Amino acid sequence: MPTSTSNKPREGRTRRTFMKETATLSAGITAVGLGAQSAIEAQKAPYAGKVLGANDRIVVGFIGTGSQGQAHVRYQSRHAADNNIATAAVCDVYQKRLKQAQEMLQLPDDATYTDHRKLLERKDIDAVTISTVDNWHAPCAIDAMEAGKHVYCEKPMTRYLREAFEVYDTCKRTGMTFQLGSQFCSDKKYHQAAQWVKEGLAGPLVWMQASYCRNNYPRSEWTYQNDPDATPENLDWNRWLGQAPKIPFNPDHYFSWHKYYAYNNGILGNLLPHRVTPLLMVNPVLEFPHRVVCTGTRAISTDREITDTTHLLAEFPSGLTLFVAGSTVNEKGVADTIRGHKATMNFSSSQNNVELRPERPFTDEIDPEDFSIGERVGSVPAHEKNWFDCIRSGEQPNGNIEVAVRSHAVIAMSEISERLSMTVLFDEKTRKLTDGTGREIEPIDHDTNAPVRTPKPWV
């Protein structure tokens, strides 16, 4: 597919700026494939911090206490005894939300912070839950792991692909337990499907499909009422923006940030990780996408930069193809299905089951199978428990760093493809992106043809 001749992405920011932000490489990232890097990192000792035994209590802090952050506060405090954890500190840039979380946990004033780095200085905290705006996921996760804290980070993993590799490298070097907040990874039907694949019942995987579609009419998706209590005096606006473009205080951008590309990538990052990540987890071959194409449309909405629909195709080196669609203006999706050479697996969220049905040529070799559970689909408390259990055991959690970075590669490459109308190719060994013509997508300032300087430190 040829690259677009347009000089501007859909929301009006320059192509040069977007290319710089989405580029895979940056100063400070070594161009080494993850396979080779894993062998190197395996020779290094993990972070020599506090070792938690099976009966040790895990002390947790919360970075970001908006709607999702407060949901984590409620879940973790409700299940604190079962998980043997203590909730010790909260951090947010908006004083009102900070106070709400403080009261929910009955914490003293000195357990509240507006700067996540201050929270991370506490030696008693073992782990943090990150529920910030997307462009703060990477700096908070990196700072936390550097401070010896385990991380539960809401999806998407990061805002851009370059940041995802920075998080990955930090996690591998420090040995901290990383859990991506895509709770469907802890849904048992995906684990059963993975077991069938491992046993060879499905044969080589050839095609996966899924969707995440909803329609909240008459409310505009991700449009939230501005809180009149929010002012520049009680909300640290510049800190909330982080590395996003600096603009005057704008409550709509704060409360409805999902609608703007400066802070997220819409359906791709907000909904589709819940489908992409668990499907990749089923595949016994952990692989990055080789080629991704994606389209997106705005069919109904007029109050946003992001699209109303999105449709991605990702091709993997093994020959597997992944198709995922998303919509916020129509709730009829496609059936979640994994097609193997020998059998097909059909998922049902309403029944919370998965069935395996042999392909016609293999009916004498493979019997039909059915798996059903009564648990609620996509349970956040179950996903949190998996994280806590793995912190103690040293095992990899369901949304671990390996599957998280590969899932984010699909998401990030899809955004580039959708917004710049191009096919995007990825080379795992070099971590380089190229377009369909073979031209490298790299951090070059196209006005001066000079390399971009090292990004400014996280603020």
C-alpha positions in Angstrom: 0.0 0.0 0.0 1.5 3.4 -1.0 2.0 6.0 1.7 -0.4 8.9 1.9 0.5 12.1 0.0 -1.3 14.2 2.6 1.0 16.2 4.9 -1.3 16.2 7.9 -2.9 13.5 10.1 -6.7 13.7 10.7 -6.6 16.0 13.7 -4.4 18.6 12.1 -1.0 18.1 13.8 1.9 17.9 11.3 2.9 14.6 9.9 6.5 15.3 11.0 5.4 15.7 14.7 3.4 12.5 14.6 6.2 10.5 13.0 8.6 11.7 15.7 6.2 10.7 18.5 5.4 7.3 17.1 8.9 6.3 16.0 10.1 3.1 17.5 13.7 4.2 18.1 15.0 7.1 20.2 18.3 8.0 21.8 18.9 5.6 24.7 17.2 2.6 23.2 19.7 -0.1 21.9 18.7 -1.6 18.5 18.7 -5.2 19.7 15.9 -7.7 19.0 14.0 -9.0 22.0 15.1 -12.6 21.4 18.8 -11.7 21.6 18.2 -9.2 24.4 16.4 -11.8 26.5 19.5 -14.0 26.4 21.7 -11.1 27.5 19.4 -10.0 30.3 19.1 -13.6 31.6 22.7 -13.3 32.6 22.1 -10.3 34.8 21.0 -10.5 38.4 17.4 -9.1 39.0 16.8 -6.1 41.2 18.2 -6.9 44.6 15.3 -5.3 46.6 12.9 -6.7 49.1 12.1 -10.4 48.6 8.5 -11.2 49.4 7.6 -14.6 50.7 4.3 -16.5 50.3 3.0 -15.0 53.6 4.4 -11.5 53.4 1.9 -8.6 53.1 2.2 -6.5 50.0 2.0 -2.7 50.5 0.4 -0.9 47.5 0.3 2.7 46.3 -2.1 4.1 43.7 -0.9 6.5 41.0 -3.9 8.1 39.4 -7.2 8.2 41.2 -9.8 9.1 38.6 -12.7 6.8 37.7 -10.6 3.7 36.9 -8.1 4.5 39.6 -10.8 4.7 42.2 -12.2 1.4 40.9 -8.8 -0.2 41.7 -8.9 1.5 45.2 -12.3 -0.1 45.9 -11.4 -3.5 44.6 -8.1 -3.8 46.3 -9.4 -2.5 49.6 -12.4 -4.8 49.4 -10.2 -7.8 48.8 -7.2 -6.7 51.0 -7.6 -9.5 53.5 -7.9 -12.2 50.9 -4.9 -10.9 49.0 -2.9 -10.1 52.2 -2.2 -6.5 51.0 -2.2 -3.1 52.6 -3.2 0.1 50.7 -0.9 2.8 51.9 -0.7 5.8 49.6 -2.5 7.7 46.8 -1.3 10.2 44.1 -3.2 12.4 41.8 -2.9 15.9 40.3 -6.5 16.9 41.1 -7.0 17.6 44.8 -10.7 16.6 44.7 -10.0 13.1 43.4 -7.0 12.7 45.6 -9.2 13.6 48.6 -11.9 11.1 47.5 -9.3 8.2 47.3 -7.8 9.3 50.7 -11.2 9.1 52.4 -12.0 5.7 50.8 -8.9 4.2 52.2 -8.9 6.3 55.4 -5.4 7.5 54.9 -3.6 10.3 56.8 -2.7 13.5 54.9 1.0 12.5 54.7 -0.1 9.5 52.5 -1.3 11.7 49.7 0.9 13.0 46.8 0.5 15.1 43.7 3.9 13.9 42.4 4.3 10.2 41.8 8.0 10.3 42.4 7.4 11.4 46.0 5.2 8.3 46.5 7.8 6.1 45.0 10.4 7.3 47.5 8.6 5.5 50.3 10.5 2.4 51.3 7.4 0.6 52.7 5.6 0.4 49.3 6.2 -2.8 47.4 3.9 -2.2 44.4 1.9 0.4 42.6 -1.3 0.5 40.5 -1.1 3.0 37.6 -4.3 4.5 36.3 -3.2 7.8 34.8 -3.9 9.4 31.5 -2.2 7.2 28.8 0.8 9.5 28.2 1.9 9.1 31.8 1.9 5.3 31.8 5.5 5.0 30.6 7.2 7.5 33.0 5.2 6.3 36.0 5.9 2.6 35.2 9.6 3.2 34.5 10.1 5.3 37.6 8.3 2.7 39.7 10.4 -0.2 38.6 13.6 1.8 38.9 12.5 2.4 42.5 12.0 -1.4 43.0 8.2 -1.4 42.9 6.1 -4.0 41.1 3.7 -2.5 38.6 0.1 -3.0 37.6 -0.4 -0.6 34.6 -3.7 0.1 33.0 -4.0 -0.5 29.3 -2.8 0.6 26.9 0.7 -0.2 28.0 2.0 3.2 26.9 1.1 6.0 24.5 3.7 5.2 21.8 5.7 2.2 20.8 9.1 3.7 21.6 7.9 4.1 25.3 6.7 0.5 25.3 10.2 -0.8 24.6 11.6 1.6 27.3 9.2 0.0 29.8 10.1 -3.5 28.6 13.8 -2.9 28.9 13.3 -1.5 32.4 11.2 -4.4 33.5 13.7 -7.0 32.2 16.7 -5.2 33.8 15.0 -4.7 37.2 13.2 -8.0 37.5 10.0 -6.3 38.7 6.6 -8.0 38.1 4.6 -6.2 35.5 0.9 -6.8 34.9 -0.9 -5.1 32.0 -4.4 -4.0 33.1 -6.2 -6.0 30.4 -8.3 -8.1 32.8 -9.6 -10.5 30.1 -6.1 -12.1 30.2 -7.3 -13.7 33.5 -10.5 -15.0 31.9 -10.2 -18.8 32.1 -11.7 -19.5 28.7 -8.7 -18.0 27.0 -6.4 -20.2 29.2 -8.4 -23.3 28.2 -8.1 -22.3 24.5 -4.3 -22.0 25.1 -4.2 -25.5 26.6 -6.0 -26.9 23.5 -3.5 -25.2 21.3 -0.6 -26.5 23.4 -2.0 -30.0 23.1 -2.1 -29.7 19.3 -5.9 -30.1 19.0 -6.2 -26.9 16.9 -3.2 -27.5 14.8 -1.2 -24.5 13.6 -3.1 -21.2 14.1 -4.0 -19.5 10.9 -6.5 -16.8 11.7 -8.0 -15.0 14.7 -10.8 -12.5 14.8 -12.5 -10.5 17.5 -14.3 -7.2 18.2 -15.1 -4.7 20.9 -18.2 -2.8 19.9 -20.7 -0.7 21.9 -23.3 2.1 21.4 -24.0 4.4 24.3 -26.4 6.7 22.4 -27.6 9.3 23.3 -24.5 9.9 25.4 -21.5 10.6 23.3 -18.8 8.0 24.0 -16.1 9.2 26.3 -17.7 12.6 26.7 -18.0 13.4 30.4 -19.4 16.3 32.2 -16.8 18.9 33.3 -16.5 19.2 37.1 -17.0 22.9 38.0 -14.9 22.4 41.1 -11.8 21.8 38.9 -9.6 24.9 38.6 -5.9 25.7 37.9 -5.6 26.2 41.7 -6.5 22.7 42.7 -5.5 20.8 39.5 -1.8 20.7 38.4 -2.6 21.2 34.7 1.0 21.4 33.4 2.0 18.3 35.2 -1.1 16.4 33.9 -0.1 17.4 30.4 3.3 15.9 30.8 4.9 15.6 27.4 1.7 16.4 25.6 1.5 19.7 23.8 1.2 22.6 26.2 -2.2 24.3 26.0 -4.1 26.6 28.4 -6.2 24.9 31.1 -9.0 23.1 29.4 -11.5 21.0 31.5 -12.9 19.2 28.5 -9.4 17.9 27.6 -9.0 16.8 31.2 -12.3 15.1 31.8 -12.9 13.8 28.3 -9.3 13.2 27.3 -10.1 9.9 25.5 -11.4 12.1 22.6 -8.0 13.7 21.8 -4.9 12.2 20.2 -2.5 14.1 22.4 -3.4 11.8 25.3 -4.6 8.5 23.7 -5.4 6.7 20.5 -9.1 6.1 20.9 -10.7 2.8 20.3 -7.3 1.2 19.6 -5.9 1.8 23.0 -9.1 2.0 25.1 -11.0 -1.0 23.9 -9.0 -3.3 21.6 -6.3 -4.3 24.1 -9.0 -6.3 25.8 -9.2 -8.4 22.6 -5.7 -8.3 21.2 -3.9 -9.2 24.4 -5.7 -12.3 25.5 -5.8 -13.6 21.9 -2.0 -13.3 21.6 -1.7 -15.0 25.0 -3.4 -18.1 23.5 -0.7 -18.3 20.8 2.1 -20.5 22.1 4.5 -18.6 19.8 5.2 -15.2 21.3 5.8 -13.1 18.2 5.6 -9.5 17.1 3.5 -8.5 14.1 5.4 -8.3 10.8 2.8 -6.2 9.0 -0.2 -4.1 10.1 -2.8 -2.2 8.2 -5.7 -0.3 9.8 -8.6 1.9 8.8 -10.8 4.2 10.9 -13.8 6.3 10.3 -15.8 9.0 12.0 -19.4 8.2 11.0 -21.4 9.9 13.7 -19.4 12.0 16.1 -18.4 15.6 15.6 -16.9 16.4 19.0 -13.6 14.5 18.8 -10.4 13.8 17.0 -10.5 10.0 17.4 -12.6 7.8 15.2 -16.0 6.1 15.7 -14.8 2.8 14.2 -11.6 1.0 13.6 -10.6 -2.2 11.8 -7.1 -3.7 12.0 -5.3 -6.5 10.3 -2.0 -7.8 11.7 0.2 -10.4 10.0 2.7 -12.4 12.1 5.9 -14.3 10.9 4.3 -17.7 11.7 1.6 -17.0 9.1 -1.1 -16.1 11.7 -3.4 -13.2 10.8 -5.3 -11.2 13.4 -8.4 -9.2 12.6 -10.0 -7.0 15.3 -12.7 -4.4 14.9 -14.0 -1.8 17.2 -16.9 0.7 17.3 -18.5 3.2 19.7 -21.6 3.8 17.5 -22.8 0.3 16.8 -22.8 -2.6 19.3 -23.0 -5.5 16.9 -19.5 -7.0 16.6 -18.1 -10.1 15.0 -17.8 -13.5 16.7 -14.6 -14.0 18.6 -13.0 -16.9 16.9 -9.6 -18.7 16.6 -9.1 -20.8 13.5 -6.5 -23.5 13.4 -5.6 -25.9 10.6 -7.3 -28.8 12.5 -10.0 -27.1 14.5 -11.8 -23.8 15.2 -12.4 -22.3 18.7 -15.6 -20.2 19.2 -15.9 -17.9 22.2 -19.0 -16.6 23.8 -18.9 -13.7 26.3 -22.6 -14.0 27.1 -22.3 -17.6 28.0 -18.6 -17.2 29.1 -17.6 -20.4 27.3 -15.4 -21.6 24.5 -15.9 -24.6 22.2 -13.5 -26.5 20.0 -14.9 -27.9 16.8 -12.7 -30.0 14.5 -12.4 -29.1 10.8 -14.1 -31.6 8.5 -10.9 -33.4 7.4 -9.9 -34.0 11.0 -13.2 -35.2 12.6 -11.8 -38.7 13.0 -8.8 -37.4 14.8 -10.2 -34.7 17.1 -13.3 -34.8 19.3 -15.4 -31.7 19.9 -14.7 -30.0 23.3 -16.6 -27.5 25.4 -15.5 -25.4 28.3 -17.7 -23.1 30.4 -17.3 -21.3 33.7 -19.7 -19.3 35.8 -17.3 -16.4 36.7 -17.9 -12.9 35.5 -16.0 -12.2 32.3 -13.1 -9.8 32.6 -12.9 -9.7 36.4 -10.5 -6.9 37.6 -10.2 -8.4 41.1 -9.2 -11.8 39.6 -6.6 -10.0 37.5 -5.3 -8.1 40.5 -5.1 -11.3 42.5 -3.1 -12.9 39.7 -0.6 -10.0 40.0 -0.3 -10.3 43.7 0.2 -14.1 43.6 3.0 -13.7 41.0 4.8 -11.0 43.0 5.1 -13.6 45.7 5.8 -16.6 43.5 8.1 -15.0 41.0 6.0 -16.4 38.1 4.9 -14.3 35.2 1.4 -12.9 35.5 -1.3 -13.3 32.8 -0.8 -9.8 31.4 3.0 -10.1 31.6 5.6 -7.9 30.0 6.2 -10.2 27.1 2.6 -10.4 25.9 2.1 -6.7 26.8 4.8 -5.3 24.6 3.7 -7.5 21.6 0.1 -6.5 22.0 1.1 -2.9 22.2 3.1 -3.2 19.0 -0.2 -4.2 17.2 -2.0 -1.3 18.8 0.7 1.3 18.1 1.4 0.1 14.5 -2.4 0.2 13.9 -2.5 3.9 14.9 0.3 4.8 12.6 -1.4 2.9 9.7 -4.8 4.4 10.4 -3.8 8.0 10.8 -1.1 8.2 8.1 -2.8 5.8 5.6 0.1 3.4 5.2 1.1 -0.2 5.6 3.5 -0.5 8.6 6.2 -3.2 8.8 8.2 -4.1 11.9 11.6 -5.8 12.2 12.0 -7.4 15.7 15.8 -7.7 15.5 16.3 -3.9 15.0 13.0 -2.7 16.4 12.6 -0.5 13.3 9.4 0.4 11.5 9.2 0.9 7.8 6.3 1.8 5.5 5.1 -0.3 2.6 7.7 1.1 0.3 10.6 0.1 2.6 11.2 3.7 3.8 12.2 3.7 7.5 9.9 5.5 10.0 12.4 7.0 12.3 12.9 10.0 14.6 14.0 12.5 12.0 12.9 16.1 12.0 11.7 16.4 8.4 12.1 20.2 8.4 15.9 20.1 9.1 16.6 16.4 8.2 18.5 16.1 11.5 18.0 13.5 14.2 15.7 14.4 17.0 17.6 15.3 20.2 17.2 13.1 23.3 13.7 13.6 24.7 13.5 15.8 27.8 13.4 14.1 31.1 10.0 13.1 32.4 8.5 16.0 34.2 
